[in-house]
Amino acid sequence: ENGGGAVLNFGYQKVNTSPDTFFVAEYFDNMTLSGVAKVITQVLNIDFDWGDGGSPEVQIPADHFSVRYTQNVTFVDGTYEFTVTADDGVRLYIDGALVIDKWIDQPSTTYQVNKAMTAGLHAVKVEYYENTGGALVYYSSKKI
């Protein structure tokens, strides 16, 4: 500032940076995860049912949208059951490997896969698209 009135406000807030606390959610206004995400936020769980006309975010249409959820998760050694449910397309990646690929228009359908996991930090990615009608996506993992 070189003349006249000037104001500077500054603030900060401590955020939880634990890698396995939140999913990063990237929302797109298309069904192909193309371009730049219109909204990027954090969600604690992937457990959403937007119904027949709901939208995940104000900037996102109720139909013809997609979302990518990513998270780094610390697993203990063992076999895990990974579950996804979606009304329309869904993909699940573990450490970059595609383990569930149901990128199709479909009614609410549940898929499961068992995978041996080593102890340590692993990348989990869930991709989802909504065409028309009902919109829902769910993800869980549990040691078996």
Beta strands, then each sheet from edge to edge (+ up, - down):
strand 1: 23-28
strand 2: 39-43
strand 3: 47-51
strand 4: 65-75
strand 5: 78-86
strand 6: 90-94
strand 7: 97-102
strand 8: 109-117
strand 9: 120-130
strand 10: 135-143
sheet 1: 2+ 1- 4+ 9- 6+ 7-
sheet 2: 3+ 10- 5+ 8-
end
